[in-house]
Amino acid sequence: MQIAPVNNTVVRNQQSFKHGHDFINSEYSKKQKAVIATTTALGVAASLAILSKQAGHTINPIKIVKNLKNIKDSYLAKVKYHEKEVITMGAGSAIGGLAGGYLVDRSPENRKAKRREALMQFGNVSIPIITVEAFAKIGEKFGKMAKSIAAIGGIFAGVYLANFLMNHLSNFVFNSNKGSRGVKGTDFSAHLDDMVVAASYISEAKPIYLISRIIPLALMFAGNEVGNKTTDKPA
């Protein structure tokens, strides 16, 4: 499949930093967006396969189909999502999205923007979940309620910390002096993975368990952001 490259000469002054939904308004065609969405899904699927294998589950498609009647014992049904799982899937999403972005766009400037976005999105996925886990462990020493409050506080601390660290790291890695984008209230709404993990410290109720099953899908937003990224325009 031959996909025409996209040329974009608009220059962005600031780097958008969030899971976000900017890819919905991407300038790419539906076919190009579909390519990016597919490679992102494959990236997350590959990361899940690695996690599943490490947990002792089979990744043989034939055996998986044969055991569909025992779906409740599958990895996806039993896994509890914490920092290892979220970070691994975040990496798969970002790499998959980057691969798709490279397939649909040959522009060196746009590819550089995608690499930068991949770094930003990976940090945006990884740092908040690390702070959620770290804060929860500290709070645990003071009781269950303190653990719950600390886990929720870890989301806010993680978003601000990720924003600060990744903007500076990105500017350093890509030899850029672009300004940093401040944290917006909408940034927190995209952290479903962190919210669910924090909620699991408060309760192990079935609704929380059921919501957590869509974390792999939620993390695909990051890869789509990466693949659809083009040369910068104001955030």
N, C-alpha and C positions, 0 to 999 in steps of 0.2 A: 504494500500500500504506500503510495507516494503522497505525502502531505506537504502542501506548499508552505515554505517558511514565512514567518511573520516578521515584518520589519517595524520597529517602533522607535521613533526618535524623541519621544517625550522623556524628559529627565525628571526624576523624582528627587525632592529635597530631603525627604525623611523616609525612614524605613518603617513600614507598617509592621507592628509586632503584636500578633495575637493568633489564636486558632482562626478566628474570623470566618467570614463568608465572602471575601472579595472575589473568589473564583466564580461566583454566580454571575457577576457582571464582566467576566473575562471577555476580551476581544476575540478569542478563538472561536472557531466554528463548533457546532454541536458534535461533529465527527472528531475534531481534535480534542474537545473536552472529554469525549467518550474514551479516547485512547488514554488520556491522563488518568481518568477514573479507573480504567481497567488495570493499568500498571500499578496504581496506588493500592487497589484491592489485592492484587497479586503480591505486593510487598507485605501487606498486613497478613495475608494468608500464609506466606512463607515464614514470617516471624512466629505465627501461631503454630505452624508445623514444628518449628525448632523447639518452642516451649513445650508442646505436647510430647515430643520425643524425649525431652529431658525429664518430663514427669512420668515417663514409663508407658505412655500410650502409643498405640500403633499409628503410623501415618500412611500405611498401605491403603490406597483407595478401595481396593477389592474387599479387604477386611473391614474397613469402615462401613461400606455398604451392607455387608453381611450382618454387621452388629447394630444396624439402625434401630432394631427393636430394643436394644439396650442403651438408647440415647442418653438416659439419665446417668449412665456411668462414663460417658464420654468426657474428654478433657474440657470442652467448651461448656458442658453442663456443670462440672464440678469445680473448675478453677476459681480461686479467689484472687481478684486483681489487686496487686500491690505494685511497688516500685519496679521490681524486676520485669513483670509482665507489661506494665504500661510503657516503660522505657524501651523494651524490645520491640513492641508494636509501633511505638513512635518512630523508631529508627527505620523499621520496615516501611512505614507509611511515607516518610520523607524520601527514602531512597527510591521507592516505587514511583512517587510523584515526580522526582527529578528525572528518572529514566523516561517517563512519559513526556515530560517537558522537552527533553532533548530530541525525542522522536518527532515532535510536531513543530519544532522551531530550531533553525540552524543559526539564528542571529547570535554572534558572540556576546553582544551586550545583554541580550535577553537570557542567554545561558548563564552568564555571570550573575544576573539578578536571581535566577533560580537557585544557583549554588548558595548564594547569600541567604536566600529565604529558607533553604533546607537547613542550614546551620541555625537560623533563628527559630524555626519551628521545632527542631529537635530540642533546643534549649527550653523552649516554651512548654514542651511536653514533659521534659525530664526534671527540671528544677522544682516546679511546684509539687510534683508527687514526692520528691525527695524531702522537701520541707514538711509536707503533710505527715509522712512517716516519722521523720525526726522529731517533730513537735509532739506527736502522739506518744512516742516512747518516753519523752521527757515528762509529759503530763501524766502518764501512767503511774509514775511514782507518787502522785498525789491523789489517786483515786480515779474511778471510772468517769465521773463528771468532768474532772480536770483533763482527762485524756481526750474526751469528746470535744471540749472547748478548744484545746490545744490543736487538735487535728484540723478543725475549721479555721483557726488562726493561721495554720500552715499554708492554707490556700492563698490567703491575702499576702502573707509574707513572701511566698514563692513567686507569685505573679510580679510583685514589685522587684524582687531580687533578680528574677529572670530577665525582666525588662532592662534593668541596669547592666547586668553582666553581659547579656547577649548583644545589646547594642554596641557596647565598647569592644567586645571580642570580635564582632562582625566588622566593625570599622578597622580594627587592627589587622585581621586576616585578609581583608580585601583592600587594604591600603586606602581607606576612604575616610574623609573628614565630615561625613554627613552627620547632621544633628540627630539626637535621640528623640524618639516619639514617646511622649508621656503615657502613663497608664490611663485608660478610659474605663468607665463603669461597664461598658459592654464587653470588655476583655474577660471579666469574671464569668459571664454567662456561658462562655464556650468551654469551661473547664469541667465538663460532666464527669470525666474520669476521676479528677481529684475530689469532686463533691461526693461521688459515690463511695470512694475509698474512705473519705472522712466520715460519711454516714455509717459505714460498716463498723466504725468504732463506737457509734452510739447505739446501734441496734443491728441484730442479724435477722430482722423481720423479712418475710418472703418478698414484699414489694421491693425492698432494697436489692435483694438478690436478683430479682427479675430485671430490674433496671440495669444492673451491672452487666447483664448479658449483652447489652448493646454498646459497651465500651469499645470493642474493636471497630464498630461502624463509626462511632464518634471520632475515633482517632484518624479516620480516613480524611477528615476535613483538612488536617495538616498537609497531607500529601497532595491533595488537590490545590491547596494554596501554593505549594511549591511549584507544581507543574504548570499552573496558570500564571505564574509571576512573569511580568515583563519589565522592561526598563522603568525606573521609578517615576511616580507621579505623586503629588501631595497626598498625605494620609488624611 
